Amino acid sequence: MFNWLRDKLKCIRPVSSWMVTISGEAIVTTDGQGTERQLPIVDLKRVVVATDDSGPWGDDVVFLLYSDGSEPVGIFPLEAGGCQDFVDWLSTLDGYKDREMAKAMSSTEVARFAVFSAES
């Protein structure tokens, strides 16, 4: 189910070169190849944590940021620089689901967890 994502992360090393930052009014993600994407904070609709069964030796936790579309507009692994700051920021927003984040962080299966949904 997440093979495309696992393959993308395997091809790009090291994961430490991935970054996520909150810069002004946007969330900025940079992948391991230096491609930068910006998502205006006001356009953030959902954050999903995707997990797989490759841990602890693989990169098994990935954050997917969604706007209105069905495809993520930002992707970064748990090991990305700035990830903890992003999670700290996200946890202050209405619509953050702490219980779902806890489930995601303890998951050892292929699964998705909606950890944030913007209020409608």
N, CA, C and O atoms as CSV, one atom per row, in Angstrom:
chain,resi,resn,atom,element,x,y,z
A,1,MET,N,N,0.814,-1.198,0.000
A,1,MET,CA,C,0.000,0.000,0.000
A,1,MET,C,C,0.858,1.263,0.000
A,1,MET,O,O,0.559,2.213,-0.723
A,2,PHE,N,N,1.912,1.283,0.796
A,2,PHE,CA,C,2.786,2.450,0.868
A,2,PHE,C,C,4.122,2.186,0.186
A,2,PHE,O,O,5.105,2.871,0.470
A,3,ASN,N,N,4.171,1.216,-0.700
A,3,ASN,CA,C,5.437,0.878,-1.348
A,3,ASN,C,C,6.030,2.063,-2.091
A,3,ASN,O,O,7.247,2.245,-2.074
A,4,TRP,N,N,5.201,2.876,-2.745
A,4,TRP,CA,C,5.705,4.037,-3.478
A,4,TRP,C,C,6.418,5.000,-2.538
A,4,TRP,O,O,7.434,5.592,-2.901
A,5,LEU,N,N,5.885,5.155,-1.332
A,5,LEU,CA,C,6.479,6.062,-0.366
A,5,LEU,C,C,7.767,5.474,0.198
A,5,LEU,O,O,8.765,6.179,0.350
A,6,ARG,N,N,7.739,4.197,0.504
A,6,ARG,CA,C,8.930,3.524,1.020
A,6,ARG,C,C,10.052,3.594,-0.013
A,6,ARG,O,O,11.201,3.871,0.332
A,7,ASP,N,N,9.718,3.341,-1.283
A,7,ASP,CA,C,10.723,3.392,-2.346
A,7,ASP,C,C,11.307,4.792,-2.489
A,7,ASP,O,O,12.514,4.946,-2.678
A,8,LYS,N,N,10.458,5.813,-2.401
A,8,LYS,CA,C,10.941,7.194,-2.509
A,8,LYS,C,C,11.918,7.507,-1.385
A,8,LYS,O,O,12.959,8.122,-1.617
A,9,LEU,N,N,11.588,7.090,-0.176
A,9,LEU,CA,C,12.468,7.365,0.958
A,9,LEU,C,C,13.764,6.567,0.884
A,9,LEU,O,O,14.812,7.061,1.299
A,10,LYS,N,N,13.713,5.342,0.362
A,10,LYS,CA,C,14.922,4.531,0.252
A,10,LYS,C,C,15.903,5.114,-0.749
A,10,LYS,O,O,17.116,5.000,-0.573
A,11,CYS,N,N,15.383,5.741,-1.801
A,11,CYS,CA,C,16.236,6.284,-2.855
A,11,CYS,C,C,16.931,7.569,-2.439
A,11,CYS,O,O,17.926,7.962,-3.048
A,12,ILE,N,N,16.430,8.210,-1.436
A,12,ILE,CA,C,16.954,9.509,-1.046
A,12,ILE,C,C,17.578,9.379,0.334
A,12,ILE,O,O,16.871,9.217,1.328
A,13,ARG,N,N,18.876,9.448,0.393
A,13,ARG,CA,C,19.595,9.335,1.649
A,13,ARG,C,C,20.474,10.541,1.828
A,13,ARG,O,O,20.862,11.139,0.825
A,14,PRO,N,N,20.805,10.928,2.987
A,14,PRO,CA,C,20.225,10.470,4.240
A,14,PRO,C,C,18.916,11.192,4.529
A,14,PRO,O,O,18.671,12.276,4.000
A,15,VAL,N,N,18.076,10.592,5.367
A,15,VAL,CA,C,16.815,11.248,5.694
A,15,VAL,C,C,17.055,12.510,6.507
A,15,VAL,O,O,16.180,13.371,6.595
A,16,SER,N,N,18.233,12.622,7.097
A,16,SER,CA,C,18.527,13.826,7.876
A,16,SER,C,C,18.595,15.067,6.990
A,16,SER,O,O,18.545,16.185,7.502
A,17,SER,N,N,18.708,14.893,5.668
A,17,SER,CA,C,18.717,16.056,4.783
A,17,SER,C,C,17.307,16.565,4.492
A,17,SER,O,O,17.148,17.615,3.870
A,18,TRP,N,N,16.290,15.840,4.930
A,18,TRP,CA,C,14.911,16.307,4.826
A,18,TRP,C,C,14.693,17.356,5.916
A,18,TRP,O,O,15.263,17.257,7.002
A,19,MET,N,N,13.866,18.358,5.622
A,19,MET,CA,C,13.600,19.426,6.591
A,19,MET,C,C,12.126,19.806,6.557
A,19,MET,O,O,11.456,19.680,5.533
A,20,VAL,N,N,11.643,20.273,7.694
A,20,VAL,CA,C,10.324,20.898,7.774
A,20,VAL,C,C,10.456,22.090,8.712
A,20,VAL,O,O,11.035,21.985,9.794
A,21,THR,N,N,9.910,23.227,8.281
A,21,THR,CA,C,9.951,24.429,9.109
A,21,THR,C,C,8.636,25.186,8.966
A,21,THR,O,O,7.944,25.089,7.953
A,22,ILE,N,N,8.321,25.931,9.998
A,22,ILE,CA,C,7.216,26.881,9.936
A,22,ILE,C,C,7.888,28.226,9.693
A,22,ILE,O,O,8.601,28.740,10.555
A,23,SER,N,N,7.656,28.787,8.520
A,23,SER,CA,C,8.330,30.017,8.122
A,23,SER,C,C,7.281,31.078,7.810
A,23,SER,O,O,6.652,31.052,6.752
A,24,GLY,N,N,7.100,32.003,8.736
A,24,GLY,CA,C,6.082,33.028,8.530
A,24,GLY,C,C,4.704,32.411,8.497
A,24,GLY,O,O,4.237,31.859,9.493
A,25,GLU,N,N,4.062,32.503,7.369
A,25,GLU,CA,C,2.698,31.992,7.213
A,25,GLU,C,C,2.643,30.704,6.403
A,25,GLU,O,O,1.591,30.358,5.866
A,26,ALA,N,N,3.777,29.982,6.308
A,26,ALA,CA,C,3.814,28.766,5.492
A,26,ALA,C,C,4.567,27.649,6.199
A,26,ALA,O,O,5.424,27.885,7.050
A,27,ILE,N,N,4.220,26.430,5.818
A,27,ILE,CA,C,4.973,25.243,6.217
A,27,ILE,C,C,5.867,24.916,5.031
A,27,ILE,O,O,5.385,24.730,3.913
A,28,VAL,N,N,7.160,24.847,5.275
A,28,VAL,CA,C,8.126,24.603,4.203
A,28,VAL,C,C,8.743,23.229,4.421
A,28,VAL,O,O,9.305,22.951,5.480
A,29,THR,N,N,8.632,22.365,3.402
A,29,THR,CA,C,9.263,21.050,3.458
A,29,THR,C,C,10.326,20.980,2.370
A,29,THR,O,O,10.139,21.482,1.262
A,30,THR,N,N,11.436,20.350,2.708
A,30,THR,CA,C,12.523,20.149,1.757
A,30,THR,C,C,12.876,18.677,1.770
A,30,THR,O,O,13.178,18.113,2.822
A,31,ASP,N,N,12.839,18.045,0.588
A,31,ASP,CA,C,13.144,16.617,0.536
A,31,ASP,C,C,14.650,16.399,0.443
A,31,ASP,O,O,15.417,17.359,0.385
A,32,GLY,N,N,15.062,15.166,0.428
A,32,GLY,CA,C,16.472,14.808,0.430
A,32,GLY,C,C,17.234,15.235,-0.806
A,32,GLY,O,O,18.462,15.163,-0.827
A,33,GLN,N,N,16.527,15.681,-1.842
A,33,GLN,CA,C,17.183,16.150,-3.062
A,33,GLN,C,C,17.194,17.666,-3.148
A,33,GLN,O,O,17.672,18.230,-4.133
A,34,GLY,N,N,16.669,18.332,-2.119
A,34,GLY,CA,C,16.679,19.785,-2.094
A,34,GLY,C,C,15.436,20.445,-2.658
A,34,GLY,O,O,15.364,21.673,-2.706
A,35,THR,N,N,14.452,19.662,-3.087
A,35,THR,CA,C,13.216,20.240,-3.612
A,35,THR,C,C,12.403,20.810,-2.458
A,35,THR,O,O,12.094,20.108,-1.495
A,36,GLU,N,N,12.061,22.083,-2.566
A,36,GLU,CA,C,11.320,22.765,-1.510
A,36,GLU,C,C,9.866,22.949,-1.927
A,36,GLU,O,O,9.568,23.309,-3.066
A,37,ARG,N,N,8.975,22.695,-0.981
A,37,ARG,CA,C,7.544,22.924,-1.200
A,37,ARG,C,C,7.024,23.775,-0.058
A,37,ARG,O,O,7.430,23.619,1.094
A,38,GLN,N,N,6.114,24.682,-0.402
A,38,GLN,CA,C,5.512,25.532,0.617
A,38,GLN,C,C,4.007,25.328,0.630
A,38,GLN,O,O,3.362,25.254,-0.416
A,39,LEU,N,N,3.466,25.240,1.826
A,39,LEU,CA,C,2.027,25.131,2.017
A,39,LEU,C,C,1.614,26.252,2.961
A,39,LEU,O,O,2.011,26.255,4.126
A,40,PRO,N,N,0.819,27.209,2.470
A,40,PRO,CA,C,0.336,28.246,3.387
A,40,PRO,C,C,-0.403,27.601,4.562
A,40,PRO,O,O,-1.208,26.690,4.374
A,41,ILE,N,N,-0.124,28.077,5.756
A,41,ILE,CA,C,-0.734,27.496,6.954
A,41,ILE,C,C,-2.254,27.513,6.855
A,41,ILE,O,O,-2.910,26.570,7.298
A,42,VAL,N,N,-2.819,28.562,6.284
A,42,VAL,CA,C,-4.280,28.649,6.173
A,42,VAL,C,C,-4.848,27.569,5.259
A,42,VAL,O,O,-6.040,27.269,5.329
A,43,ASP,N,N,-4.007,26.974,4.394
A,43,ASP,CA,C,-4.465,25.927,3.479
A,43,ASP,C,C,-4.297,24.518,4.038
A,43,ASP,O,O,-4.733,23.553,3.411
A,44,LEU,N,N,-3.674,24.385,5.208
A,44,LEU,CA,C,-3.482,23.062,5.810
A,44,LEU,C,C,-4.830,22.515,6.270
A,44,LEU,O,O,-5.482,23.096,7.137
A,45,LYS,N,N,-5.237,21.398,5.683
A,45,LYS,CA,C,-6.529,20.789,6.018
A,45,LYS,C,C,-6.385,19.517,6.842
A,45,LYS,O,O,-7.192,19.250,7.732
A,46,ARG,N,N,-5.341,18.725,6.539
A,46,ARG,CA,C,-5.155,17.449,7.233
A,46,ARG,C,C,-3.676,17.135,7.352
A,46,ARG,O,O,-2.873,17.502,6.494
A,47,VAL,N,N,-3.333,16.447,8.435
A,47,VAL,CA,C,-2.006,15.854,8.581
A,47,VAL,C,C,-2.233,14.386,8.915
A,47,VAL,O,O,-2.933,14.046,9.868
A,48,VAL,N,N,-1.627,13.535,8.114
A,48,VAL,CA,C,-1.744,12.093,8.297
A,48,VAL,C,C,-0.346,11.547,8.554
A,48,VAL,O,O,0.612,11.919,7.876
A,49,VAL,N,N,-0.239,10.665,9.535
A,49,VAL,CA,C,1.019,9.966,9.783
A,49,VAL,C,C,0.865,8.570,9.195
A,49,VAL,O,O,-0.017,7.808,9.590
A,50,ALA,N,N,1.737,8.249,8.245
A,50,ALA,CA,C,1.741,6.928,7.617
A,50,ALA,C,C,2.860,6.108,8.238
A,50,ALA,O,O,3.990,6.578,8.367
A,51,THR,N,N,2.538,4.889,8.618
A,51,THR,CA,C,3.538,3.999,9.197
A,51,THR,C,C,3.624,2.730,8.366
A,51,THR,O,O,2.689,2.375,7.649
A,52,ASP,N,N,4.761,2.054,8.475
A,52,ASP,CA,C,4.877,0.744,7.844
A,52,ASP,C,C,5.564,-0.211,8.809
A,52,ASP,O,O,5.816,0.133,9.964
A,53,ASP,N,N,5.858,-1.387,8.339
A,53,ASP,CA,C,6.388,-2.429,9.220
A,53,ASP,C,C,7.896,-2.619,9.076
A,53,ASP,O,O,8.411,-3.688,9.403
A,54,SER,N,N,8.620,-1.594,8.590
A,54,SER,CA,C,10.060,-1.741,8.383
A,54,SER,C,C,10.895,-1.343,9.597
A,54,SER,O,O,12.105,-1.568,9.608
A,55,GLY,N,N,10.277,-0.760,10.610
A,55,GLY,CA,C,11.021,-0.335,11.793
A,55,GLY,C,C,11.499,-1.512,12.607
A,55,GLY,O,O,10.912,-2.588,12.494
A,56,PRO,N,N,12.507,-1.379,13.406
A,56,PRO,CA,C,13.249,-0.150,13.671
A,56,PRO,C,C,14.396,0.113,12.703
A,56,PRO,O,O,15.064,1.140,12.829
A,57,TRP,N,N,14.647,-0.761,11.757
A,57,TRP,CA,C,15.786,-0.584,10.855
A,57,TRP,C,C,15.449,0.266,9.637
A,57,TRP,O,O,16.356,0.692,8.923
A,58,GLY,N,N,14.197,0.517,9.388
A,58,GLY,CA,C,13.802,1.319,8.235
A,58,GLY,C,C,13.165,2.625,8.662
A,58,GLY,O,O,12.869,2.835,9.838
A,59,ASP,N,N,12.958,3.496,7.694
A,59,ASP,CA,C,12.274,4.767,7.930
A,59,ASP,C,C,10.783,4.480,7.877
A,59,ASP,O,O,10.183,4.463,6.802
A,60,ASP,N,N,10.187,4.253,9.043
A,60,ASP,CA,C,8.835,3.695,9.072
A,60,ASP,C,C,7.740,4.672,9.468
A,60,ASP,O,O,6.592,4.259,9.629
A,61,VAL,N,N,8.053,5.956,9.630
A,61,VAL,CA,C,7.043,6.956,9.978
A,61,VAL,C,C,7.219,8.159,9.057
A,61,VAL,O,O,8.301,8.739,8.971
A,62,VAL,N,N,6.137,8.524,8.370
A,62,VAL,CA,C,6.173,9.638,7.422
A,62,VAL,C,C,4.962,10.529,7.663
A,62,VAL,O,O,3.850,10.038,7.860
A,63,PHE,N,N,5.183,11.834,7.645
A,63,PHE,CA,C,4.107,12.809,7.781
A,63,PHE,C,C,3.657,13.243,6.392
A,63,PHE,O,O,4.480,13.553,5.532
A,64,LEU,N,N,2.344,13.261,6.181
A,64,LEU,CA,C,1.744,13.674,4.916
A,64,LEU,C,C,0.875,14.898,5.190
A,64,LEU,O,O,-0.039,14.840,6.012
A,65,LEU,N,N,1.156,16.000,4.507
A,65,LEU,CA,C,0.402,17.239,4.694
A,65,LEU,C,C,-0.534,17.435,3.512
A,65,LEU,O,O,-0.115,17.345,2.358
A,66,TYR,N,N,-1.800,17.701,3.803
A,66,TYR,CA,C,-2.809,17.841,2.761
A,66,TYR,C,C,-3.443,19.217,2.785
A,66,TYR,O,O,-3.638,19.822,3.840
A,67,SER,N,N,-3.756,19.690,1.594
A,67,SER,CA,C,-4.577,20.875,1.412
A,67,SER,C,C,-5.959,20.365,1.017
A,67,SER,O,O,-6.485,19.465,1.670
A,68,ASP,N,N,-6.553,20.912,-0.024
A,68,ASP,CA,C,-7.880,20.468,-0.452
A,68,ASP,C,C,-7.861,19.205,-1.305
A,68,ASP,O,O,-8.863,18.492,-1.362
A,69,GLY,N,N,-6.748,18.911,-1.966
A,69,GLY,CA,C,-6.680,17.784,-2.886
A,69,GLY,C,C,-6.496,16.446,-2.199
A,69,GLY,O,O,-6.349,16.364,-0.979
A,70,SER,N,N,-6.507,15.402,-3.009
A,70,SER,CA,C,-6.362,14.052,-2.472
A,70,SER,C,C,-4.901,13.620,-2.360
A,70,SER,O,O,-4.599,12.629,-1.695
A,71,GLU,N,N,-3.995,14.350,-3.002
A,71,GLU,CA,C,-2.569,14.040,-2.928
A,71,GLU,C,C,-1.893,14.951,-1.907
A,71,GLU,O,O,-2.241,16.128,-1.805
A,72,PRO,N,N,-0.932,14.423,-1.149
A,72,PRO,CA,C,-0.242,15.281,-0.178
A,72,PRO,C,C,0.571,16.369,-0.878
A,72,PRO,O,O,1.148,16.142,-1.942
A,73,VAL,N,N,0.607,17.544,-0.271
A,73,VAL,CA,C,1.400,18.649,-0.816
A,73,VAL,C,C,2.724,18.795,-0.080
A,73,VAL,O,O,3.576,19.588,-0.480
A,74,GLY,N,N,2.898,18.040,0.982
A,74,GLY,CA,C,4.154,18.019,1.714
A,74,GLY,C,C,4.346,16.654,2.340
A,74,GLY,O,O,3.405,16.065,2.873
A,75,ILE,N,N,5.573,16.152,2.274
A,75,ILE,CA,C,5.909,14.841,2.827
A,75,ILE,C,C,7.259,14.962,3.518
A,75,ILE,O,O,8.186,15.569,2.980
A,76,PHE,N,N,7.370,14.382,4.714
A,76,PHE,CA,C,8.676,14.315,5.364
A,76,PHE,C,C,8.680,13.180,6.383
A,76,PHE,O,O,7.655,12.896,7.003
A,77,PRO,N,N,9.834,12.531,6.558
A,77,PRO,CA,C,9.938,11.436,7.523
A,77,PRO,C,C,10.115,11.962,8.946
A,77,PRO,O,O,10.461,13.125,9.156
A,78,LEU,N,N,9.875,11.102,9.898
A,78,LEU,CA,C,10.037,11.437,11.312
A,78,LEU,C,C,11.435,11.959,11.609
A,78,LEU,O,O,11.612,12.805,12.485
A,79,GLU,N,N,12.420,11.462,10.887
A,79,GLU,CA,C,13.814,11.838,11.125
A,79,GLU,C,C,14.192,13.183,10.515
A,79,GLU,O,O,15.331,13.624,10.672
A,80,ALA,N,N,13.268,13.844,9.824
A,80,ALA,CA,C,13.565,15.130,9.185
A,80,ALA,C,C,13.937,16.180,10.221
A,80,ALA,O,O,13.401,16.200,11.329
A,81,GLY,N,N,14.854,17.039,9.845
A,81,GLY,CA,C,15.187,18.163,10.704
A,81,GLY,C,C,13.959,19.036,10.903
A,81,GLY,O,O,13.245,19.328,9.944
A,82,GLY,N,N,13.708,19.449,12.125
A,82,GLY,CA,C,12.566,20.299,12.423
A,82,GLY,C,C,11.277,19.549,12.694
A,82,GLY,O,O,10.256,20.173,12.984
A,83,CYS,N,N,11.295,18.222,12.607
A,83,CYS,CA,C,10.070,17.445,12.800
A,83,CYS,C,C,9.488,17.648,14.197
A,83,CYS,O,O,8.281,17.844,14.341
A,84,GLN,N,N,10.329,17.604,15.218
A,84,GLN,CA,C,9.810,17.771,16.581
A,84,GLN,C,C,9.207,19.156,16.772
A,84,GLN,O,O,8.179,19.297,17.435
A,85,ASP,N,N,9.832,20.178,16.198
A,85,ASP,CA,C,9.264,21.528,16.277
A,85,ASP,C,C,7.915,21.588,15.565
A,85,ASP,O,O,6.987,22.245,16.037
A,86,PHE,N,N,7.809,20.896,14.422
A,86,PHE,CA,C,6.539,20.854,13.698
A,86,PHE,C,C,5.463,20.187,14.549
A,86,PHE,O,O,4.348,20.700,14.652
A,87,VAL,N,N,5.787,19.051,15.158
A,87,VAL,CA,C,4.813,18.335,15.994
A,87,VAL,C,C,4.414,19.195,17.192
A,87,VAL,O,O,3.240,19.241,17.560
A,88,ASP,N,N,5.382,19.875,17.797
A,88,ASP,CA,C,5.072,20.767,18.920
A,88,ASP,C,C,4.102,21.859,18.477
A,88,ASP,O,O,3.145,22.164,19.188
A,89,TRP,N,N,4.345,22.447,17.304
A,89,TRP,CA,C,3.469,23.490,16.766
A,89,TRP,C,C,2.090,22.914,16.453
A,89,TRP,O,O,1.069,23.501,16.814
A,90,LEU,N,N,2.065,21.768,15.782
A,90,LEU,CA,C,0.801,21.137,15.392
A,90,LEU,C,C,-0.058,20.833,16.615
A,90,LEU,O,O,-1.280,20.977,16.575
A,91,SER,N,N,0.584,20.414,17.696
A,91,SER,CA,C,-0.160,20.024,18.896
A,91,SER,C,C,-0.874,21.199,19.561
A,91,SER,O,O,-1.719,20.987,20.430
A,92,THR,N,N,-0.555,22.420,19.174
A,92,THR,CA,C,-1.230,23.593,19.742
A,92,THR,C,C,-2.489,23.968,18.973
A,92,THR,O,O,-3.249,24.828,19.419
A,93,LEU,N,N,-2.722,23.338,17.825
A,93,LEU,CA,C,-3.846,23.712,16.969
A,93,LEU,C,C,-5.122,22.970,17.343
A,93,LEU,O,O,-5.089,21.809,17.753
A,94,ASP,N,N,-6.256,23.670,17.191
A,94,ASP,CA,C,-7.541,22.989,17.299
A,94,ASP,C,C,-7.599,21.962,16.179
A,94,ASP,O,O,-7.197,22.244,15.050
A,95,GLY,N,N,-8.087,20.799,16.482
A,95,GLY,CA,C,-8.160,19.746,15.478
A,95,GLY,C,C,-7.036,18.731,15.591
A,95,GLY,O,O,-7.033,17.725,14.881
A,96,TYR,N,N,-6.070,18.991,16.488
A,96,TYR,CA,C,-4.980,18.038,16.714
A,96,TYR,C,C,-5.504,16.881,17.558
A,96,TYR,O,O,-6.246,17.082,18.519
A,97,LYS,N,N,-5.104,15.669,17.182
A,97,LYS,CA,C,-5.584,14.460,17.862
A,97,LYS,C,C,-4.402,13.730,18.499
A,97,LYS,O,O,-3.728,12.922,17.860
A,98,ASP,N,N,-4.173,14.034,19.768
A,98,ASP,CA,C,-3.047,13.464,20.501
A,98,ASP,C,C,-3.114,11.940,20.562
A,98,ASP,O,O,-2.089,11.268,20.447
A,99,ARG,N,N,-4.295,11.402,20.738
A,99,ARG,CA,C,-4.444,9.945,20.831
A,99,ARG,C,C,-4.031,9.267,19.519
A,99,ARG,O,O,-3.399,8.211,19.534
A,100,GLU,N,N,-4.391,9.879,18.389
A,100,GLU,CA,C,-3.998,9.316,17.091
A,100,GLU,C,C,-2.480,9.381,16.905
A,100,GLU,O,O,-1.880,8.462,16.346
A,101,MET,N,N,-1.860,10.470,17.375
A,101,MET,CA,C,-0.399,10.582,17.283
A,101,MET,C,C,0.258,9.490,18.124
A,101,MET,O,O,1.233,8.877,17.689
A,102,ALA,N,N,-0.263,9.247,19.311
A,102,ALA,CA,C,0.290,8.193,20.169
A,102,ALA,C,C,0.159,6.826,19.502
A,102,ALA,O,O,1.082,6.014,19.559
A,103,LYS,N,N,-0.987,6.573,18.871
A,103,LYS,CA,C,-1.175,5.305,18.150
A,103,LYS,C,C,-0.165,5.182,17.008
A,103,LYS,O,O,0.417,4.118,16.799
A,104,ALA,N,N,0.035,6.272,16.277
A,104,ALA,CA,C,0.967,6.252,15.149
A,104,ALA,C,C,2.390,5.958,15.615
A,104,ALA,O,O,3.100,5.166,14.996
A,105,MET,N,N,2.800,6.595,16.701
A,105,MET,CA,C,4.170,6.434,17.175
A,105,MET,C,C,4.433,5.035,17.726
A,105,MET,O,O,5.587,4.614,17.813
A,106,SER,N,N,3.391,4.322,18.093
A,106,SER,CA,C,3.588,2.962,18.605
A,106,SER,C,C,3.231,1.890,17.578
A,106,SER,O,O,3.308,0.697,17.873
A,107,SER,N,N,2.847,2.304,16.386
A,107,SER,CA,C,2.426,1.348,15.361
A,107,SER,C,C,3.616,0.580,14.781
A,107,SER,O,O,4.683,1.146,14.545
A,108,THR,N,N,3.410,-0.708,14.560
A,108,THR,CA,C,4.411,-1.548,13.893
A,108,THR,C,C,3.820,-2.166,12.630
A,108,THR,O,O,4.336,-3.156,12.111
A,109,GLU,N,N,2.741,-1.577,12.146
A,109,GLU,CA,C,2.038,-2.092,10.977
A,109,GLU,C,C,1.930,-1.015,9.903
A,109,GLU,O,O,2.198,0.160,10.152
A,110,VAL,N,N,1.538,-1.434,8.719
A,110,VAL,CA,C,1.222,-0.493,7.652
A,110,VAL,C,C,-0.127,0.129,8.001
A,110,VAL,O,O,-1.147,-0.560,8.029
A,111,ALA,N,N,-0.125,1.434,8.268
A,111,ALA,CA,C,-1.358,2.096,8.700
A,111,ALA,C,C,-1.257,3.598,8.455
A,111,ALA,O,O,-0.178,4.132,8.200
A,112,ARG,N,N,-2.396,4.257,8.538
A,112,ARG,CA,C,-2.468,5.718,8.455
A,112,ARG,C,C,-3.250,6.233,9.648
A,112,ARG,O,O,-4.235,5.632,10.075
A,113,PHE,N,N,-2.790,7.360,10.176
A,113,PHE,CA,C,-3.423,7.970,11.337
A,113,PHE,C,C,-3.639,9.451,11.048
A,113,PHE,O,O,-2.682,10.186,10.805
A,114,ALA,N,N,-4.891,9.888,11.075
A,114,ALA,CA,C,-5.214,11.303,10.868
A,114,ALA,C,C,-4.980,12.029,12.188
A,114,ALA,O,O,-5.808,11.959,13.096
A,115,VAL,N,N,-3.851,12.726,12.292
A,115,VAL,CA,C,-3.479,13.369,13.550
A,115,VAL,C,C,-3.940,14.820,13.629
A,115,VAL,O,O,-3.889,15.432,14.695
A,116,PHE,N,N,-4.389,15.369,12.505
A,116,PHE,CA,C,-4.916,16.732,12.504
A,116,PHE,C,C,-5.941,16.868,11.395
A,116,PHE,O,O,-5.730,16.410,10.272
A,117,SER,N,N,-7.057,17.506,11.728
A,117,SER,CA,C,-8.070,17.880,10.744
A,117,SER,C,C,-8.501,19.299,11.067
A,117,SER,O,O,-8.887,19.599,12.197
A,118,ALA,N,N,-8.433,20.172,10.067
A,118,ALA,CA,C,-8.826,21.563,10.273
A,118,ALA,C,C,-10.309,21.631,10.581
A,118,ALA,O,O,-11.108,20.868,10.038
A,119,GLU,N,N,-10.660,22.543,11.448
A,119,GLU,CA,C,-12.071,22.753,11.785
A,119,GLU,C,C,-12.789,23.312,10.570
A,119,GLU,O,O,-12.269,24.190,9.881
A,120,SER,N,N,-13.960,22.813,10.316
A,120,SER,CA,C,-14.738,23.293,9.160
A,120,SER,C,C,-15.676,24.396,9.558
A,120,SER,O,O,-16.407,24.919,8.717
